[in-house]
Each structure stands twice: as C-alpha cells, then as structure tokens.
Amino acid sequence: MKRQKRDMTSRAFDRGYQAGLDGRSLDDCPHSVGEFRHNWVAGWREGRTDQWDGLTGVSGVHKLRAL
C-alpha cells in the first residue's frame, strides 16, 4: 500500500484512466505541466477509448487496477 502511494506517476495514469472512463473532460486534469500531466492525459485517452469501445461496467472490469 505504501509503495502505491509513493508512485505518483502510476497514480496519475490510473486517475486519468478513471476520469476518461467516466466521460469527464480533458480540462479536468489536476496537473498543469510535467510528467504527471503527461501520464494523466495518457490514462485519460486510454479510458476514453475504452469507454467508446463499450468497456464500461462489468465488461471492462479486467482493465481496472485498484486505486
């Protein structure tokens, strides 16, 4: 658990993925510049793609990691 909290880049990706899967806007990114923003946006794009492909709910549960 402590290790997950220390890895902020992975956490930014996961939170971006969840935001994209929820259909939230790219403007909702909490990071303004840097590596964290890059990872959040990459996760957001993947989440949006999965949402468009219909991988929401039970059909996409295999792609989610515990936050």
C-alpha positions as CSV (number, residue, x, y, z in Angstrom):
1,M,0.0,0.0,0.0
2,K,2.7,2.5,0.9
3,R,4.5,1.7,-2.3
4,Q,1.5,2.6,-4.4
5,K,1.2,6.0,-2.7
6,R,4.8,6.8,-3.5
7,D,4.5,6.1,-7.2
8,M,2.7,9.3,-8.2
9,T,3.2,8.8,-12.0
10,S,1.3,5.5,-12.0
11,R,-1.4,7.0,-9.7
12,A,-1.8,9.9,-12.1
13,F,-2.3,7.5,-15.0
14,D,-4.9,5.5,-13.1
15,R,-6.8,8.6,-12.1
16,G,-6.7,9.9,-15.6
17,Y,-8.0,6.5,-16.9
18,Q,-10.9,6.6,-14.5
19,A,-11.7,10.1,-15.5
20,G,-11.7,9.2,-19.1
21,L,-13.8,6.1,-18.4
22,D,-16.3,8.3,-16.6
23,G,-16.5,10.6,-19.6
24,R,-15.0,13.6,-17.9
25,S,-13.4,16.4,-19.9
26,L,-9.6,16.6,-20.6
27,D,-9.8,20.1,-18.9
28,D,-10.4,18.3,-15.6
29,C,-6.7,17.4,-15.3
30,P,-5.5,18.5,-11.9
31,H,-1.9,18.8,-13.1
32,S,-0.7,21.8,-15.1
33,V,2.6,20.7,-16.5
34,G,5.2,18.0,-16.3
35,E,5.3,14.2,-16.1
36,F,2.2,13.9,-14.0
37,R,0.1,15.7,-16.6
38,H,1.5,13.6,-19.4
39,N,0.6,10.4,-17.5
40,W,-2.8,11.7,-16.5
41,V,-3.6,12.6,-20.1
42,A,-2.3,9.2,-21.4
43,G,-4.6,7.5,-18.9
44,W,-7.5,9.7,-19.9
45,R,-7.0,8.9,-23.6
46,E,-7.0,5.2,-22.9
47,G,-10.0,5.5,-20.6
48,R,-12.0,7.4,-23.3
49,T,-11.0,4.8,-25.9
50,D,-12.3,2.0,-23.6
51,Q,-15.5,4.0,-23.0
52,W,-16.1,4.4,-26.7
53,D,-15.4,0.6,-27.2
54,G,-18.0,-0.2,-24.6
55,L,-15.7,-1.4,-21.9
56,T,-17.6,0.2,-19.0
57,G,-19.1,-1.7,-16.1
58,V,-18.6,-5.4,-15.9
59,S,-17.2,-5.8,-19.4
60,G,-14.2,-3.6,-18.6
61,V,-13.5,-4.6,-15.0
62,H,-10.5,-6.6,-16.0
63,K,-8.7,-3.4,-17.1
64,L,-9.2,-1.5,-13.8
65,R,-6.5,-1.5,-11.2
66,A,-7.2,-0.8,-7.5
67,L,-6.7,2.9,-6.9
